[in-house]
Structure formats: structure tokens, C-alpha cells
């Protein structure tokens, strides 16, 4: 077979071929393949020099050598087919030794040997966050996803948003990122010859133009349950921080949170009411000190060292002006302007300084609270939610 040219990958064709083939050896498993790969330093030498392999790895079990010997021909054939598909569909093949392989993921002990990527954004972005949660998100979860991405577009417009294209929080995070102009990448639990769920196909297409789709699975791989659990480690590892928006006590989002924690990523969780089922997992992560409460993207960016305190204040002020004011009536804007420079203002003082009767000021503040613009503190004190 004539070698195919790589799309933009600097690794030789043979190295791509043998690395993919290594993942196709039956019975070897990820850790077994990784051990061989790291021992030899590349995949080609594993297939081309069994004698050298024995020399460098004297404790190598006979069954591994037998698996390589018996499975090499078929594995290489499958790898050739995969490379042909990738070439025809403009899919990049990223091997672990490749310079374009995502470096955050490469640092993890269980990083995939090969990634398949269709998109146009760097996976080594300066800033990256993973956003995950329940497939049955509430209006609160949807609002938090869009608020998160909107704020990030102001304070850190180069941030990559990573999720899993699933129903609920995942798709809301992707769509929020697209609306905010942020690059967003979905980690899939199947090959790039399909989109699952199919109803998210249009969003996935839009993401290829502003982000991308990535997977460790070759074509023909179905979206089986176990694959979703495995892909969670990639979602966690691709980012600097992982944000759990909504989750029950158990579920994929909680697994991802613990994986991110184990990878030394900063974990954030959106706190919710103790009576809400899909806030129980987030509240538990916060209670167990696994996660930091997520209050705003700007505060998160400050804590991660992405922006300065001065930039934080500027971003919050801009956010109030651009995000909240379009929702406000002229009278509500007057109240927002009064409250904004303070850490909270008592209702009587608001009425006095605005010149409005107390009953009218109270009614306006109630409407603003229902819109999520202000929150009521003890002592009838009102504070802007983004302040």
C-alpha cells in the first residue's frame, strides 16, 4: 500500500501506522500498550524489532510477545484502513509522541496512545476549562452554562471550553461557548464516523468551525456505556479546571470531578439548593473539599491566575453593563446603578437615594431578584449578583 500523507502531523506515516496498530492488538490493553510504547520510545520499533524489544524489556511476558506475533498483520491492516479514512475526512491523527498532542493530557499516566481530531483550534490553548454535569439539567443549569461562557468571553476570550456533547449540561456548555465566540471541543465516546446523539449533529458541525471533535476511538466504535466512563478522563485532563454545573450524588460528572482532582486540576462546582436533586452532587463536592464553590467565571479566572484583581473588577463592571442592563427598565437601571458600587444596600437607602416610594422600590427590587440580577441578603440588603 502506498503511504498516505499526514494532514499536518509531523510524525512519519509509519509511526502513525504502527501506533494505531498497537492499539489494535487484542489482549494488550491501554496500560500494556503504553508500557511497550514508553519502553521502546516509539511504535515502529515494537513491530520491527522483537529481538530489540526483548533486550530492552527482559521481563516482558511471553503472552505479550505471542499477542504481537499473532495479531500484528491484522492490526496493521486495520490501522491502514483507519489512516485512509482519516485522510479522506480531514481528520488529524495525534500520537503520544507528537508535538501537537495535547500536552495537558500527555502528562497523565493513562493518556491515549492515539487521538483522532477534526477541528480547527489548538488543544494546547493558553486557558482551558471542562464543563460537565447531568443529562437532565434544569433551567438553573442552562443559565449557569450560558453565564459562564458569556463571562469567560469577556475576561479570558482565548479560553477553550471542553465537554462531551451529551444531553443536558454538556450541550448547553458547547452552545453557550459558540454563542459567546469561544472555541469549544467535544470528547466523543465513539469513532468520528458518527455523531451521538444524532440530534446534536448541527451543533457538532458548528463546533468543527470553532473548536472541534476529538476521540480515542477508531471508526466503527459504538457509543457503548463503558466508553463514556473512559472518555471522562480525557475531558478532565484536557483542561486546567473542571466545572461541575449540576449533578446528582452519582453520575458521570462526579466521576469526572474526581478524575480532575486526581490529575491536580482545580475543581469547581456550582452550589445549589439543598432540596434540588441535581445540586446534591455539587454540594457534596464542595462539602468534601473536592471542589471550590463556583460563583462567577471572573472569580474563577482570578483564582487560577489567568487575570489580575483589577481585570476582575473591570470584567464584572462590564458584565453588569452588557449582560444585565438590556433586561432592565429605566427605573430598574437606576437602582442597579445605585447598588453596583456597593457591597450591598439596604432597601430604605435605595428608596431614599432613588427618590422612589418604598413600595415601588421594593416591587422593582423583587422583579430584579426574579430576573437573577440582585439577591436579597439579611437585613433587607440588596446586592447585584455579579458584584
Buried (B, 14 or more C-beta within 10 A) or exposed (E): EEEBEBBEBEBEBBBBBBBBBBBBBEEBEBEBBBBBBEEBEBBBBBBEEBEEBEEBBEEBEEEBBEBBEEBBEEBBEBBBBBBEBBBEEEBBBBBBBBEBBBEBBBEBEBBBBBBBBBBEBBBBBEBBBBBBBBBBBBEBBBBBBBBBBBBBBBBBEBBBBBBBBBBBBBBBBBBBBBEBEBBBBBBBBBBBBBBBEEEBEEBBEBBBEBBBBBBBBBBEBEBEEEBBBBBBBBBBBBBBBBBBBBBBEEBBBBBBBBBBBEBEBBBBBBBBEEEBBBBBBBBBBBEEEBBBEBBBBBBBBBBBEBBEEEBBEBBBBBBBBEBBEEBBEEBBBBBBBBBBEBEBBBBEBBBEBBEBEEEEBBEBBEBBBEEBBBBBEEEBBBBBBBB
